Structures are given as structure tokens and as C-alpha cells.
Amino acid sequence: MTKKKIILVVGSHSEKQGEKHRNKCQFVAEQLADRDVHLLTGGGPGVMAKVSKYFFDRPNRRGLCLGVLPCATDKQGVVQRNTTKEGYPNEWVEIPIQTHLPGSDPKGDESRNHINALTASVVIGLPGGKGTLAEMELAIRYGKKCVALVDKVDDITGLGDSDFRKSIEVVGKQRLIDFLDEVAPKK
């Protein structure tokens, strides 16, 4: 029995960015839902929520929607390890994985991004900020393949200047389909 692949999709937590990039989110989600894979995100709002929604809503999808969640911090910045950060998980996460990690430094030891990167078979980046880039860079460090479905390199903050830029392929829709056919073919 072969295990399902887990595809990590990373992108902005901003609701505004989620709406702005809705079409990309829907395209990625539908491509994944039609394959025998699970979707993994950070479980929050914005791009993560849009991808999760479209994946969850896809008729006859074949996988589950997972989210690795940060813990909360209070108003004074004290970590609340037993409390999930507000806005997490989004309503489409079927398997929420609560962590004790607040993740203020997206590549630091207390970031859940390590768990996301290590769990994923491959990573698809959508427009986002430094956290999006951090997850992709961690995934490369851990030997995972990464692609970015963006219109321009600057759609992911810092990607153009990243030491890992040569390892992150910027793709269009057809190349993303080809990439997915290589790593998780439709059956």
C-alpha cells in the first residue's frame, strides 16, 4: 500500500491577499483535490483559507485538509502553549494539528514551519510574505522540491534575493500541472 503524498501550499495569511489571489488558490486546490494527495497548510486565514476551502469543496476529492497550527501569545507577548492562535484553524481544516510553537521567527526553532516543511512531499508557493519564503527555504534545506505559482518573483517577498532562488522554480499553470504529474500523478 502506498501512502498518500502530502502537498504543502504556502502563501499570505492576509485576507486581502487571499481574495486577490483567489483564482490561483482555486486552481491549485482543484489540481490537488483531483489527485490522491492530502493538502497541508498553516491552517490559517488568507491564501491558506482560500486553498483549503476550494480543496474541501471539490466534489470527489481524494484527500484530507490538514493544518499545522501555531499557539497563541497574549497581549504582553507571553506564549500561551495550550491555546490556539486566534483565526486558526480556518473552517475547512479537517485535521488540525495543534502545536506549542508561536512561530514569531518564521525559520526559528519555535516555528511550526519546520513541521510543515518536514511533513510535505513537495511545496507549492503562492503569493506571500517572509513567512511564505521561510517555509519554502526550509523545505529546500530539508530536500523537498518547491515551485512558486506567481506572476512575478516579487509576489513572494524576498524570493528574488533568496540564497535558495535557483532551487525554487517559478511556474505558470501548465508547468504546475506537469510538476504535479511528476510528483503525484492522477490515477
Number of C-alpha atoms within 10 A of each C-alpha: 3 4 7 14 18 24 24 26 29 29 32 25 22 17 16 13 17 24 15 14 20 16 13 20 27 19 16 21 23 19 18 26 24 18 19 18 22 20 23 27 28 29 30 27 23 24 32 28 28 25 33 30 19 20 29 23 14 16 11 9 19 16 19 20 22 23 26 23 28 28 20 22 19 10 7 6 10 10 15 15 16 12 15 19 19 12 12 21 26 21 14 23 26 15 14 19 14 20 20 18 23 23 21 15 14 19 18 12 13 16 22 25 29 19 15 26 25 18 18 21 20 24 25 23 26 27 27 24 19 17 22 24 28 24 29 33 23 20 25 20 13 14 13 18 19 22 21 26 22 19 13 13 17 14 18 23 17 17 25 14 10 14 10 15 17 10 15 20 17 20 19 13 14 9 14 20 17 13 17 18 14 10 13 20 14 14 7
